[in-house]
Amino acid sequence: MVPARHQSGGCQQLLFSWAAGARLQGRCRCRRLRRHCPAARARMSYATYSDLVERESEDTIYAAADNDRDGELSAAELLAIDKALADATGEMNSYIGQRHDLPLPTAPVWAAQICIDIALYRLSRMADALTNELRQRYADAVAFLKRVSKGEAGLGLAAEATPPITAAGEIRGGEILVESQPRLFGRNRRGVR
């Protein structure tokens, strides 16, 4: 277990992220929901070990993380995977945070795969098992994140959807659209200069 200090609203309890891939617990010991705790939300990774196992083959995971090549992932290697996923989340946030407020209310659909691609690249680089495929996946992920930071690609969240165009006088997203006649009086009319 890797403890993460929870400090919101006077709470000093510990949250735990299990190296086996479980997400942060839904409630800390003070019964505050995770979504109300910025310290816990900031530590949430876009992908977990279970996401990694679901999306990648065992060969890819073991080639990247099994440093002693014994065919099993030790506790230290599982912690290295958890740290690589957290570092990948930090790298993603460095790009996303240039245009959007962090932490995001919900994770984008593509976030888990990009987090996994970055984490596998980092793990493979440490284990001298870096392949051209992982290098290309990392380059593609960073290129996409750069597009997100420039505003050329969106997060795909519901809040980003543009509201439909409405007619004059209708309310749209807190705005009132008004249509008026052209100006009748000005400096050049009626002798005003």
Contact map, one row per residue, 1 for C-alpha under 8 A:
1110000000000001111000000000000000000000000000000000000000000000000000000000000000000000000000000000000000000000000000000000000000000000000000000000000000000000000000000000000000000000000000000
1111000000000001111000000000000000000000000000000000000000000000000000000000000000000000000000000000000000000000000000000000000000000000000000000000000000000000000000000000000000000000000000000
1111100000000111100000000000000000000000000000000000000000000000000000000000000000000000000000000000000000000000000000000000000000000000000000000000000000000000000000000000000000000000000000000
0111110000000111100000000000000000000001001000000000000000000000000000000000000000000000000000000000000000000000000000000000000000000000000000000000000000000000000000000000000000000000000000000
0011111000011110000000000000000000000010000000000000000000000000000000000000000000000000000000000000000000000000000000000000000000000000000000000000000000000000000000000000000000000000000000000
0001111100111110000000000000000000001011000000000000000000000000000000000000000000000000000000000000000000000000000000000000000000000000000000000000000000000000000000000000000000000000000000000
0000111111111000000000000000000000001010000000000000000000000000000000000000000000000000000000000000000000000000000000000000000000000000000000000000000000000000000000000000000000000000000000000
0000011111110000000000000000000000001110000000000000000000000000000000000000000000000000000000000000000000000000000000000000000000000000000000000000000000000000000000000000000000000000000000000
0000001111100000000000000000000000000000000000000000000000000000000000000000000000000000000000000000000000000000000000000000000000000000000000000000000000000000000000000000000000000000000000000
0000001111110000000000000000000000000000000000000000000000000000000000000000000000000000000000000000000000000000000000000000000000000000000000000000000000000000000000000000000000000000000000000
0000011111111000000000000000010000000000000000000000000000000000000000000000000000000000000000000000000000000000000000000000000000000000000000000000000000000000000000000000000000000000000000000
0000111101111100000000000000000000000000000000000000000000000000000000000000000000000000000000000000000000000000000000000000000000000000000000000000000000000000000000000000000000000000000000000
0000111000111110000000000001110000000000000000000000000000000000000000000000000000000000000000000000000000000000000000000000000000000000000000000000000000000000000000000000000000000000000000000
0011110000011111000000000001100000000000000000000000000000000000000000000000000000000000000000000000000000000000000000000000000000000000000000000000000000000000000000000000000000000000000000000
0011110000001111100000011001100000000001000000000000000000000000000000000000000000000000000000000000000000000000000000000000000000000000000000000000000000000000000000000000000000000000000000000
1111000000000111110000011000000000000000000000000000000000000000000000000000000000000000000000000000000000000000000000000000000000000000000000000000000000000000000000000000000000000000000000000
1111000000000011111011111000000000000000000000000000000000000000000000000000000000000000000000000000000000000000000000000000000000000000000000000000000000000000000000000000000000000000000000000
1100000000000001111111110000000000000000000000000000000000000000000000000000000000000000000000000000000000000000000000000000000000000000000000000000000000000000000000000000000000000000000000000
1100000000000000111111000000000000000000000000001000000000000000000000000010011011000000000000000000000000000000000000000000000000000000000000000000000000000000000000000000000000000000000000000
0000000000000000011111000000000000000000000000001100000000000000000000000000010000000000000000000000000000000000000000000000000000000000000000000000000000000000000000000000000000000000000000000
0000000000000000111111100000000000000000000000011100000000000000000000000000000001000000000000000000000000000000000000000000000000000000000000000000000000000000000000000000000000000000000000000
0000000000000000111111110000000000000000000000011100000000000000000000000000000000000000000000000000000000000000000000000000000000000000000000000000000000000000000000000000000000000000000000000
0000000000000000110011111000000000000000000100010000000000000000000000000000000000000000000000000000000000000000000000000000000000000000000000000000000000000000000000000000000000000000000000000
0000000000000011110001111100000000000001000100000000000000000000000000000000000000000000000000000000000000000000000000000000000000000000000000000000000000000000000000000000000000000000000000000
0000000000000011100000111111000001000000000000000000000000000000000000000000000000000000000000000000000000000000000000000000000000000000000000000000000000000000000000000000000000000000000000000
0000000000000000000000011111000011000000000000000000000000000000000000000000000000000000000000000000000000000000000000000000000000000000000000000000000000000000000000000000000000000000000000000
0000000000000000000000001111111111000000000000000000000000000000000000000000000000000000000000000000000000000000000000000000000000000000000000000000000000000000000000000000000000000000000000000
0000000000001110000000001111111111000000000000000000000000000000000000000000000000000000000000000000000000000000000000000000000000000000000000000000000000000000000000000000000000000000000000000
0000000000001110000000000011111100000000000000000000000000000000000000000000000000000000000000000000000000000000000000000000000000000000000000000000000000000000000000000000000000000000000000000
0000000000101000000000000011111100000000000000000000000000000000000000000000000000000000000000000000000000000000000000000000000000000000000000000000000000000000000000000000000000000000000000000
0000000000000000000000000011111110000000000000000000000000000000000000000000000000000000000000000000000000000000000000000000000000000000000000000000000000000000000000000000000000000000000000000
0000000000000000000000000011111111011000000000000000000000000000000000000000000000000000000000000000000000000000000000000000000000000000000000000000000000000000000000000000000000000000000000000
0000000000000000000000000111001111111000000000000000000000000000000000000000000000000000000000000000000000000000000000000000000000000000000000000000000000000000000000000000000000000000000000000
0000000000000000000000001111000111111101100000000000000000000000000000000000000000000000000000000000000000000000000000000000000000000000000000000000000000000000000000000000000000000000000000000
0000000000000000000000000000000011111101100000000000000000000000000000000000000000000000000000000000000000000000000000000000000000000000000000000000000000000000000000000000000000000000000000000
0000000000000000000000000000000111111100000000000000000000000000000000000000000000000000000000000000000000000000000000000000000000000000000000000000000000000000000000000000000000000000000000000
0000011100000000000000000000000111111111100000000000000000000000000000000000000000000000000000000000000000000000000000000000000000000000000000000000000000000000000000000000000000000000000000000
0000000100000000000000000000000001111111110000000000000000000000000000000000000000000000000000000000001000000000000000000000000000000000000000000000000000000000000000000000000000000000000000000
0000111100000000000000000000000000001111111000000000000000000000000000000000000000000000000000000000000000000000000000000000000000000000000000000000000000000000000000000000000000000000000000000
0001010000000010000000010000000001101111111100000000000000000000000000000000000000000000000000000000000000000000000000000000000000000000000000000000000000000000000000000000000000000000000000000
0000000000000000000000000000000001101111111100000000000000000000000000000000000000000000000000000000001000000000000000000000000000000000000000000000000000000000000000000000000000000000000000000
0000000000000000000000000000000000000111111100000000000000000000000000000000000000000000000000000000001000000000000000000000000000000000000000000000000000000000000000000000000000000000000000000
0001000000000000000000000000000000000011111110000000000000000000000000000000000000000100000000000000000000000000000000000000000000000000000000000000000000000000000000000000000000000000000000000
0000000000000000000000110000000000000001111111000000000000000000000000000000000000000100000000000000000000000000000000000000000000000000000000000000000000000000000000000000000000000000000000000
0000000000000000000000000000000000000000001111110000000000000000000000000000000000001100100000000000000000000000000000000000000000000000000000000000000000000000000000000000000000000000000000000
0000000000000000000000000000000000000000000111110000000000000000000000000000000000001000100000000000000000100011001000000000000000000000000000000000000000000000000000000000000000000000000000000
0000000000000000000000000000000000000000000011111011000000000000000000000000000000001000000000000000000000000011101100000000000000000000000000000000000000000000000000000000000000000000000000000
0000000000000000000011100000000000000000000011111111000000000000000000000000000001001000000000000000000000000000000000000000000000000000000000000000000000000000000000000000000000000000000000000
0000000000000000001111000000000000000000000000111111100000000000000000000000000011000000000000000000000000000000000000000000000000000000000000000000000000000000000000000000000000000000000000000
0000000000000000000111000000000000000000000000011111110000000000000000000000000000000000000000000000000000000000000000000000000000000000000000000000000000000000000000000000000000000000000000000
0000000000000000000000000000000000000000000000111111111000000000000000000000000000000000000000000000000000000001000000000000000000000000000000000000000000000000000000000000000000000000000000000
0000000000000000000000000000000000000000000000111111111100001000000000000000000000000000000000000000000000000000000100000000000000000000000000000000000000000000000000000000000000000000000000000
0000000000000000000000000000000000000000000000001111111111001000000000000000000000000000000000000000000000000000000000000000000000000000000000000000000000000000000000000000000000000000000000000
0000000000000000000000000000000000000000000000000111111100000000000000000000000000000000000000000000000000000000000000000000000000000000000000000000000000000000000000000000000000000000000000000
0000000000000000000000000000000000000000000000000011111110000000000000000000000000000000000000000000000000000000100000000000000000000000000000000000000000000000000000000000000000000000000000000
0000000000000000000000000000000000000000000000000001111111011000000000000000000000000000000000000000000000000000000000000000000000000000000000000000000000000000000000000000000000000000000000000
0000000000000000000000000000000000000000000000000000101111111000000000000000000000000000000000000000000000000000000000000000000000000000000000000000000000000000000000000000000000000000000000000
0000000000000000000000000000000000000000000000000000100111111100000000000000000000000000000000000000000000000000000000000000000000000000000000000000000000000000000000000000000000000000000000000
0000000000000000000000000000000000000000000000000000000011111110000000000000000000000000000000000000000000000000000000000000000000000000000000000000000000000000000000000000000000000000000000000
0000000000000000000000000000000000000000000000000000000111111111000000000000000000000000000000000000000000000000000000000000000000000000000000000000000000000000000000000000000000000000000000000
0000000000000000000000000000000000000000000000000001100111111111110000000000000000000000000000000000000000000000000000010000000000000000000000000000000000000000000000000000000000000000000000000
0000000000000000000000000000000000000000000000000000000001111111110010111000000000000000000000000000000000000000000000000000000000000000000000000000000000000000000000000000000000000000000000000
0000000000000000000000000000000000000000000000000000000000111111111000000000000000000000000000000000000000000000000000000001001010000000000000000000000000000000000000000000000000000000000000000
0000000000000000000000000000000000000000000000000000000000011111111000000000000000000000000000000000000000000000000000011011101011000000000000000000000000000000000000000000000000000000000000000
0000000000000000000000000000000000000000000000000000000000001111111000001000110110000000000000000000000000000000000000000011001000000000000000000000000000000000000000000000000000000000000000000
0000000000000000000000000000000000000000000000000000000000001111111111111000100000000000000000000000000000000000000000000000001000000000000000000000000000000000000000000000000000000000000000000
0000000000000000000000000000000000000000000000000000000000000011111110000000100000000000000000000000000000000000000000000000001000000000000000000000000000000000000000000000000000000000000000000
0000000000000000000000000000000000000000000000000000000000000000011111000000000000000000000000000000000000000000000000000000000000000000000000000000000000000000000000000000000000000000000000000
0000000000000000000000000000000000000000000000000000000000000100011111110000000000000000000000000000000000000000000000000000000000000000000000000000000000000000000000000000000000000000000000000
0000000000000000000000000000000000000000000000000000000000000000010111110000000000000000000000000000000000000000000000000000000000000000000000000000000000000000000000000000000000000000000000000
0000000000000000000000000000000000000000000000000000000000000100010011111000000000000000000000000000000000000000000000000000000000000000000000000000000000000000000000000000000000000000000000000
0000000000000000000000000000000000000000000000000000000000000100010011111100000000000000000000000000000000000000000000000000000000000000000000000000000000000000000000000000000000000000000000000
0000000000000000000000000000000000000000000000000000000000000100110000111111110000000000000000000000000000000000000000000000000000000000000000000000000000000000000000000000000000000000000000000
0000000000000000000000000000000000000000000000000000000000000000000000011111110000000000000000000000000000000000000000000000000000000000000000000000000000000000000000000000000000000000000000000
0000000000000000001000000000000000000000000000000000000000000000000000001111111000000000000000000000000000000000000000000000000000000000000000000000000000000000000000000000000000000000000000000
0000000000000000000000000000000000000000000000000000000000000000000000001111111100000000000000000000000000000000000000000000000000000000000000000000000000000000000000000000000000000000000000000
0000000000000000000000000000000000000000000000000000000000000000111000001111111110000000000000000000000000000000000000000000000000000000000000000000000000000000000000000000000000000000000000000
0000000000000000001100000000000000000000000000000000000000000000100000001111111111000000000000000000000000000000000000000000000000000000000000000000000000000000000000000000000000000000000000000
0000000000000000001000000000000000000000000000000000000000000000000000000011111111100000000000000000000000000000000000000000000000000000000000000000000000000000000000000000000000000000000000000
0000000000000000000000000000000000000000000000000000000000000000100000000001111111110000000000000000000000000000000000000010000000000000000000000000000000000000000000000000000000000000000000000
0000000000000000001000000000000000000000000000001000000000000000100000000000111111111000000000000000000000000000000000100010000000000000000000000000000000000000000000000000000000000000000000000
0000000000000000001010000000000000000000000000011000000000000000000000000000011111111100000000000000000000000000000000000000000000000000000000000000000000000000000000000000000000000000000000000
0000000000000000000000000000000000000000000000000000000000000000000000000000001111111110000000000000000000000000000000000000000000000000000000000000000000000000000000000000000000000000000000000
0000000000000000000000000000000000000000000000000000000000000000000000000000000111111111000000000000000000000000000000110110000000000000000000000000000000000000000000000000000000000000000000000
0000000000000000000000000000000000000000000011110000000000000000000000000000000011111111100000000000000000000000001101100000000000000000000000000000000000000000000000000000000000000000000000000
0000000000000000000000000000000000000000001110000000000000000000000000000000000001111111110000000000000000000000000000000000000000000000000000000000000000000000000000000000000000000000000000000
0000000000000000000000000000000000000000000000000000000000000000000000000000000000111111111000000000000000000000000000100000000000000000000000000000000000000000000000000000000000000000000000000
0000000000000000000000000000000000000000000000000000000000000000000000000000000000011111111100000000000000000000001101100000000000000000000000000000000000000000000000000000000000000000000000000
0000000000000000000000000000000000000000000011000000000000000000000000000000000000001111111110000000000000000000001000000000000000000000000000000000000000000000000000000000000000000000000000000
0000000000000000000000000000000000000000000000000000000000000000000000000000000000000111111111000000000000000000000000000000000000000000000000000000000000000000000000000000000000000000000000000
0000000000000000000000000000000000000000000000000000000000000000000000000000000000000011111111100000000000000000000000000000000000000000000000000000000000000000000000000000000000000000000000000
0000000000000000000000000000000000000000000000000000000000000000000000000000000000000001111111110000000000000000001000000000000000000000000000001000000000000000000000000000000000000000000000000
0000000000000000000000000000000000000000000000000000000000000000000000000000000000000000111111111000010000000000000000000000000000000000000000000000000000000000000000000000000000000000000000000
0000000000000000000000000000000000000000000000000000000000000000000000000000000000000000011111111100000000000000000000000000000000000000000000000000000000000000000000000000000000000000000000000
0000000000000000000000000000000000000000000000000000000000000000000000000000000000000000001111111110000000000000000000000000000000000000000000001101100000000000000000000000000000000000000000000
0000000000000000000000000000000000000000000000000000000000000000000000000000000000000000000111111111010000000000000000000000000000000000000000001001100000000000000000000000000000000000000000000
0000000000000000000000000000000000000000000000000000000000000000000000000000000000000000000011111111110000000000000000000000000000000000000000000000100000000000000000000000000000000000000000000
0000000000000000000000000000000000000000000000000000000000000000000000000000000000000000000001111111000000000000000000000000000000000000000000000000100000000000000000000000000000000000000000000
0000000000000000000000000000000000000000000000000000000000000000000000000000000000000000000000111111100000000000000000000000000000000000000000000001111000000000000000000000000000000000000000000
0000000000000000000000000000000000000000000000000000000000000000000000000000000000000000000000011111110100000000000000000000000000000000000000000000000000000000000000000000000000000000000000000
0000000000000000000000000000000000000000000000000000000000000000000000000000000000000000000000001011111100000000000000000000000000000000000000000000000000000000000000000000000000000000000000000
0000000000000000000000000000000000000000000000000000000000000000000000000000000000000000000010011001111100000000000000000000000000000000000000000000000000000000000000000000000000000000000000000
0000000000000000000000000000000000000100110000000000000000000000000000000000000000000000000000000000111110000000000000000000000000000000000000000000000000000000000000000000000000000000000000000
0000000000000000000000000000000000000000000000000000000000000000000000000000000000000000000000000001111111100000000000000000000000000000000000000000000000000000000000000000000000000000000000000
0000000000000000000000000000000000000000000000000000000000000000000000000000000000000000000000000000001111100000000000000000000000000000000000000000000000000000000000000000000000000000000000000
0000000000000000000000000000000000000000000000000000000000000000000000000000000000000000000000000000000111110000000000000000000000000000000000000000000000001000000000000000000000000000000000000
0000000000000000000000000000000000000000000001000000000000000000000000000000000000000000000000000000000111111010000000000000000000000000000000000000000000000000000000000000000000000000000000000
0000000000000000000000000000000000000000000000000000000000000000000000000000000000000000000000000000000001111110000000000000000000000000000000000000000000111000000000000000000000000000000000000
0000000000000000000000000000000000000000000000000000000000000000000000000000000000000000000000000000000000111111000000000000000000000000000000000000000000010000000000000000000000000000000000000
0000000000000000000000000000000000000000000000000000000000000000000000000000000000000000000000000000000000011111110000000000000000000000000000000000000000000000000000000000000000000000000000000
0000000000000000000000000000000000000000000001100000000000000000000000000000000000000000000000000000000000111111111000000000000000000000000000000000000000000000000000000000000000000000000000000
0000000000000000000000000000000000000000000001100010000000000000000000000000000000000000000000000000000000001111111100000000000000000000000000000000000000000000000000000000000000000000000000000
0000000000000000000000000000000000000000000000100000001000000000000000000000000000000000000000000000000000000111111110000000000000000000000000000000000000000000000000000000000000000000000000000
0000000000000000000000000000000000000000000000000000000000000000000000000000000000000000000000000000000000000111111111000000000000000000000010000000000000000000000000000000000000000000000000000
0000000000000000000000000000000000000000000001100000000000000000000000000000000000001001100100000000000000000011111111100000000000000000000000000000000000000000000000000000000000000000000000000
0000000000000000000000000000000000000000000000100001000000000000000000000000000000001001000000000000000000000001111111110000000000000000000000000000000000000000000000000000000000000000000000000
0000000000000000000000000000000000000000000000000000000000000000000000000000000000000000000000000000000000000000111111111000000000000100110010000000000000000000000000000000000000000000000000000
0000000000000000000000000000000000000000000000000000000000000000000000000000000000001001000000000000000000000000011111111100000000000000110010000000000000000000000000000000000000000000000000000
0000000000000000000000000000000000000000000000000000000000000000000000000000000010011011000000000000000000000000001111111110000000000000000000000000000000000000000000000000000000000000000000000
0000000000000000000000000000000000000000000000000000000000001001000000000000000000010000000000000000000000000000000111111111000000000100000000000000000000000000000000000000000000000000000000000
0000000000000000000000000000000000000000000000000000000000000001000000000000000000000000000000000000000000000000000011111111100001000110010000000000000000000000000000000000000000000000000000000
0000000000000000000000000000000000000000000000000000000000000000000000000000000000010000000000000000000000000000000001111111110000000000000000000000000000000000000000000000000000000000000000000
0000000000000000000000000000000000000000000000000000000000000001100000000000000110010000000000000000000000000000000000111111111000000000000000000000000000000000000000000000000000000000000000000
0000000000000000000000000000000000000000000000000000000000000011100000000000000000000000000000000000000000000000000000011111111111100000000000000000000000000000000000000000000000000000000000000
0000000000000000000000000000000000000000000000000000000000000001000000000000000000000000000000000000000000000000000000001111111111000000000000000000000000000000000000000000000000000000000000000
0000000000000000000000000000000000000000000000000000000000000000000000000000000000000000000000000000000000000000000000000111111110000000000000000000000000000000000000000000000000000000000000000
0000000000000000000000000000000000000000000000000000000000000011111000000000000000000000000000000000000000000000000000000011111111000000000000000000000000000000000000000000000000000000000000000
0000000000000000000000000000000000000000000000000000000000000000000000000000000000000000000000000000000000000000000000000001111111000000000000000000000000000000000000000000000000000000000000000
0000000000000000000000000000000000000000000000000000000000000011000000000000000000000000000000000000000000000000000000000001111111100000000000000000000000000000000000000000000000000000000000000
0000000000000000000000000000000000000000000000000000000000000001000000000000000000000000000000000000000000000000000000001001101111110110000000000000000000000000000000000000000000000000000000000
0000000000000000000000000000000000000000000000000000000000000000000000000000000000000000000000000000000000000000000000000001000011111110000000000000000000000000000000000000000000000000000000000
0000000000000000000000000000000000000000000000000000000000000000000000000000000000000000000000000000000000000000000000000000000001111111000000000000000000000000000000000000000000000000000000000
0000000000000000000000000000000000000000000000000000000000000000000000000000000000000000000000000000000000000000000000000000000000111111100000000000000000000000000000000000000000000000000000000
0000000000000000000000000000000000000000000000000000000000000000000000000000000000000000000000000000000000000000000010011000000001111111110000000000000000000000000000000000000000000000000000000
0000000000000000000000000000000000000000000000000000000000000000000000000000000000000000000000000000000000000000000000001000000001111111111000000000000000000000000000000000000000000000000000000
0000000000000000000000000000000000000000000000000000000000000000000000000000000000000000000000000000000000000000000000000000000000011111111100000000000000000000000000000000000000000000000000000
0000000000000000000000000000000000000000000000000000000000000000000000000000000000000000000000000000000000000000000011000000000000001111111110000000000000000000000000000000000000000000000000000
0000000000000000000000000000000000000000000000000000000000000000000000000000000000000000000000000000000000000000000011001000000000000111111111000000000000000000000000000000000000000000000000000
0000000000000000000000000000000000000000000000000000000000000000000000000000000000000000000000000000000000000000000000000000000000000011111111100000000000000000000000000000000000000000000000000
0000000000000000000000000000000000000000000000000000000000000000000000000000000000000000000000000000000000000000000000000000000000000001111111110000000000000000000000000000000000000000000000000
0000000000000000000000000000000000000000000000000000000000000000000000000000000000000000000000000000000000000000010011000000000000000000111111111000000000000000000000000000000000000000000000000
0000000000000000000000000000000000000000000000000000000000000000000000000000000000000000000000000000000000000000000000000000000000000000011111111100000000000000000000000000000000000000000000000
0000000000000000000000000000000000000000000000000000000000000000000000000000000000000000000000000000000000000000000000000000000000000000001111111110000000000000000000000000000000000000000000000
0000000000000000000000000000000000000000000000000000000000000000000000000000000000000000000000000000000000000000000000000000000000000000000111111111000010000000000000000000000000000000000000000
0000000000000000000000000000000000000000000000000000000000000000000000000000000000000000000100110000000000000000000000000000000000000000000011111111100000000000000000000000000000000000000000000
0000000000000000000000000000000000000000000000000000000000000000000000000000000000000000000000100000000000000000000000000000000000000000000001111111110000000000000000000000000000000000000000000
0000000000000000000000000000000000000000000000000000000000000000000000000000000000000000000000000000000000000000000000000000000000000000000000111111111110000000000000000000000000000000000000000
0000000000000000000000000000000000000000000000000000000000000000000000000000000000000000000000110010000000000000000000000000000000000000000000011111111111100000000000000000000000000000000000000
0000000000000000000000000000000000000000000000000000000000000000000000000000000000000000000000111110000000000000000000000000000000000000000000001111111100000000000000000000000000000000000000000
0000000000000000000000000000000000000000000000000000000000000000000000000000000000000000000000000010000000000000000000000000000000000000000000000111111110000000000000000000000000000000000000000
0000000000000000000000000000000000000000000000000000000000000000000000000000000000000000000000000010000000000000000000000000000000000000000000000011111111000000000000000000000000000000000000000
0000000000000000000000000000000000000000000000000000000000000000000000000000000000000000000000000000000000000000000000000000000000000000000000000011111111000000000000000000000000000000000000000
0000000000000000000000000000000000000000000000000000000000000000000000000000000000000000000000000000000000000000000000000000000000000000000000010011011111100000000000000000000000000000000000000
0000000000000000000000000000000000000000000000000000000000000000000000000000000000000000000000000000000000000000000000000000000000000000000000000001001111111001000000000000000000000000000000000
0000000000000000000000000000000000000000000000000000000000000000000000000000000000000000000000000000000000010000000000000000000000000000000000000001000011111001000000000000000000000000000000000
0000000000000000000000000000000000000000000000000000000000000000000000000000000000000000000000000000000000011000000000000000000000000000000000000000000001111101000000000000000000000000000000000
0000000000000000000000000000000000000000000000000000000000000000000000000000000000000000000000000000000001010000000000000000000000000000000000000000000001111111100000000000000000000000000000000
0000000000000000000000000000000000000000000000000000000000000000000000000000000000000000000000000000000000000000000000000000000000000000000000000000000000011111100000000000000000000000000000000
0000000000000000000000000000000000000000000000000000000000000000000000000000000000000000000000000000000000000000000000000000000000000000000000000000000000001111100000000000000000000000000000000
0000000000000000000000000000000000000000000000000000000000000000000000000000000000000000000000000000000000000000000000000000000000000000000000000000000001111111110000000000000000000000000000000
0000000000000000000000000000000000000000000000000000000000000000000000000000000000000000000000000000000000000000000000000000000000000000000000000000000000001111111000000000000000000000000000000
0000000000000000000000000000000000000000000000000000000000000000000000000000000000000000000000000000000000000000000000000000000000000000000000000000000000000001111100000000000000000000000000000
0000000000000000000000000000000000000000000000000000000000000000000000000000000000000000000000000000000000000000000000000000000000000000000000000000000000000000111110000001100000000000000000000
0000000000000000000000000000000000000000000000000000000000000000000000000000000000000000000000000000000000000000000000000000000000000000000000000000000000000000011111000000000000000000000000000
0000000000000000000000000000000000000000000000000000000000000000000000000000000000000000000000000000000000000000000000000000000000000000000000000000000000000000001111100001000000000000000000000
0000000000000000000000000000000000000000000000000000000000000000000000000000000000000000000000000000000000000000000000000000000000000000000000000000000000000000000111110111000000000000000000000
0000000000000000000000000000000000000000000000000000000000000000000000000000000000000000000000000000000000000000000000000000000000000000000000000000000000000000000011111100000010000000000000000
0000000000000000000000000000000000000000000000000000000000000000000000000000000000000000000000000000000000000000000000000000000000000000000000000000000000000000000001111100000011100000000000000
0000000000000000000000000000000000000000000000000000000000000000000000000000000000000000000000000000000000000000000000000000000000000000000000000000000000000000000000111110000111100000000000000
0000000000000000000000000000000000000000000000000000000000000000000000000000000000000000000000000000000000000000000000000000000000000000000000000000000000000000000001111111000110000000000000000
0000000000000000000000000000000000000000000000000000000000000000000000000000000000000000000000000000000000000000000000000000000000000000000000000000000000000000000001001111111110000000000000000
0000000000000000000000000000000000000000000000000000000000000000000000000000000000000000000000000000000000000000000000000000000000000000000000000000000000000000001011000111111110000000000000000
0000000000000000000000000000000000000000000000000000000000000000000000000000000000000000000000000000000000000000000000000000000000000000000000000000000000000000001000000011111000000000000000000
0000000000000000000000000000000000000000000000000000000000000000000000000000000000000000000000000000000000000000000000000000000000000000000000000000000000000000000000000011111100000000000000000
0000000000000000000000000000000000000000000000000000000000000000000000000000000000000000000000000000000000000000000000000000000000000000000000000000000000000000000000000011111110000000000000000
0000000000000000000000000000000000000000000000000000000000000000000000000000000000000000000000000000000000000000000000000000000000000000000000000000000000000000000000001111011111000000000000000
0000000000000000000000000000000000000000000000000000000000000000000000000000000000000000000000000000000000000000000000000000000000000000000000000000000000000000000000111111001111100000000000000
0000000000000000000000000000000000000000000000000000000000000000000000000000000000000000000000000000000000000000000000000000000000000000000000000000000000000000000000011000000111110000000000000
0000000000000000000000000000000000000000000000000000000000000000000000000000000000000000000000000000000000000000000000000000000000000000000000000000000000000000000000011000000011111000000000000
0000000000000000000000000000000000000000000000000000000000000000000000000000000000000000000000000000000000000000000000000000000000000000000000000000000000000000000000000000000001111100000000000
0000000000000000000000000000000000000000000000000000000000000000000000000000000000000000000000000000000000000000000000000000000000000000000000000000000000000000000000000000000000111110000000000
0000000000000000000000000000000000000000000000000000000000000000000000000000000000000000000000000000000000000000000000000000000000000000000000000000000000000000000000000000000000011111000000000
0000000000000000000000000000000000000000000000000000000000000000000000000000000000000000000000000000000000000000000000000000000000000000000000000000000000000000000000000000000000001111110000000
0000000000000000000000000000000000000000000000000000000000000000000000000000000000000000000000000000000000000000000000000000000000000000000000000000000000000000000000000000000000000111110000000
0000000000000000000000000000000000000000000000000000000000000000000000000000000000000000000000000000000000000000000000000000000000000000000000000000000000000000000000000000000000000011111011000
0000000000000000000000000000000000000000000000000000000000000000000000000000000000000000000000000000000000000000000000000000000000000000000000000000000000000000000000000000000000000011111111010
0000000000000000000000000000000000000000000000000000000000000000000000000000000000000000000000000000000000000000000000000000000000000000000000000000000000000000000000000000000000000000111111111
0000000000000000000000000000000000000000000000000000000000000000000000000000000000000000000000000000000000000000000000000000000000000000000000000000000000000000000000000000000000000000011111111
0000000000000000000000000000000000000000000000000000000000000000000000000000000000000000000000000000000000000000000000000000000000000000000000000000000000000000000000000000000000000000111111111
0000000000000000000000000000000000000000000000000000000000000000000000000000000000000000000000000000000000000000000000000000000000000000000000000000000000000000000000000000000000000000111111110
0000000000000000000000000000000000000000000000000000000000000000000000000000000000000000000000000000000000000000000000000000000000000000000000000000000000000000000000000000000000000000001111111
0000000000000000000000000000000000000000000000000000000000000000000000000000000000000000000000000000000000000000000000000000000000000000000000000000000000000000000000000000000000000000011111111
0000000000000000000000000000000000000000000000000000000000000000000000000000000000000000000000000000000000000000000000000000000000000000000000000000000000000000000000000000000000000000001110111
